[in-house]
Amino acid sequence: MSPETNFLGQFLMPRLDAEAFADDAAYRERMIRLVREQNVGGFCMFGKHAESVAGAVRSLQSVAPIDLPLIFSVDCEFGLPMRFQCGTEFPDAMAIAHTGDTELARKAGEAIAREMRALGLTWNFAPVADVNSNPDNPIINTRSFGDDPETASKFAVPFMLGLQSERVVATAKHFPGHGDTSVDSHRALPFIEGGLKHFEETELPPFRNAIAAGVRSVMTGHLAAPDLADEFGADAIERDLPATLSKPLTSTLLRNTLGFGGVIVTDAMEMRAIRNAFGDADATVKAFLAGADVVLMSPNPDTAYDALMQASREGKISLGDIQSRSHRIRAIKEFAGTIHPDLDRLRELEREHKPLALEIAKKAIECTGSADLRGTSLMIVTDGTKDALLKAEQLTRNLSSLFHSIQSIAIAGGLLPEIDDHTVLAVFHRARGYVDATATEWTVPRMMRELGAQFADRNTRLAGLILFGNPYLDRHFALAPTLAATLAPNFILKTFSESRASVEMAAQRLLDIYNTQ
């Protein structure tokens, strides 16, 4: 095997479950074999406990070549708690932007990077550079910095610079833009309408600005843009391919036209937008030939590696392809360096960074209308996830002295919460991948529509509405637009996040309002 061919494994970044690595000897040996025999470039980390993550990083790095260490990546859009039970949970990107303070975006990026490095992780698949131009987007939502390109650019860039100032590789995603869709690519392939003019006006500015500012990685999205692909030379088959597998979008547009010289990484190849239509081997080779440098989380790393080897033997992958990609991968590894986890430092950083998370959460809060909390009750509604339930308990504790009564429910079975014009309704709702729900199934947005219809029928107002996470839910509540002005809740408080810091600061805001009445 030539040195060039041996480098093919560097283009693969499998998923690694830190808990399985710690507890399952067979799984641990499989991961070690990927390093020793296939020379994979690194791993995308999942898990729970900091000790398990740190242990996996140490073990795997110890068997990697000294001159080509592993790089460990993670989705940490709002901090380590996005994937692990450790670190500081920062408010979502949209909350950061809603502070109006770009310096807070930079500081959040720096803080997240410091905590990542303390855990041994040096590649963050953030920031989201998508413009959330479709309020019904089921997966981007508050992960985006905003619903217009100017805001998304204004805050994504300093967040990215904050990450990279601490030598963590930042990633602008999901190219060429995942904001204008009502389909979740975890479940199916979204199609984005419009040609180059639309993308230049709406989707591409945050990516252009991130590239100009020196972002070291861009993630291509599992989304098709047929009209855009047409303008960059796509044939009849290529035009309907997801950007991940599209040479016109990945190589011609991103690499050549926008001049991006860093590492192009695919979105996770295990997502259904890819797996529903392509085999694992075929998808891996297509992504590589489209221009990707790193194929992320192939469902079967052995199949992916064998597919690249076969393509190389058949001449589909040239020596030039391998060499150009190897230079880019080496560059980000040299930038990040090889580090060793330091869990004592991580715990120190958690204490240091909490005030920053609270400051962002406080400045992000938007409260409109006139709040009169005297004699009101609080109804808390969640989607039933463990995280949301814990935060509902936190809100209950913080507000136990304020409301006449507090009740918390998880939506299920099509039952509507029983509320009236003396009720303040608090709703926890985060856009979540892998959630299978059709328009006819019982969801938080549908619940909001039916509650809005009830209040329209009664010709009464809700005492107040508090939105943790999804800030667009009031659109669903205002079912009758002609009556929205007269039947809108007396006040609406939005946090643009459902972080613990956001819950704490929202509770403090309500207590301050009550104490001044």
Secondary structure, 3 states (H helix, E strand, C coil): CCHHHHHHHHHEECEEEHHHHHHCHHHHHHHHHHHHCCCCCEEEEECCCHHHHHHHHHHHHHHCCCCCCCEEEECCCCCHHHCCCCCCCCCCHHHHHHCCCHHHHHHHHHHHHHHHHHCCCCEECCCECCCCCCCCCCCCHHHCCCCCHHHHHHHHHHHHHHHHHCCCECEEEEECCCCCCCCCCCCCCCECCCCHHHHHHHHCHHHHHHHHCCCCEEEECCCECHHHHHCCCCCCCHHHCCHHHCHHHHHHHHHHHCCCCCEEEECCCCCHHHHCCCCHHHHHHHHHHHCCCEEECCCCHHHHHHHHHHHHHCCCCCHHHHHHHHHHHHHHHHHHCCCCCCHHHHHHHHHHHHHHHHHHHHHHCEEEECCCCCCCEEEEEECCCHHHHHHHHHHHHHCCCCCCCEEEEECCCCCCCCCCCCEEEEEEECCCCCCCCCCCCCCHHHHHHHHHHHHHHHCCCCCEEEEEECCCHHHHHCCCHHHHHHHCCCEEEECCCCCHHHHHHHHHHHHHHHHCC
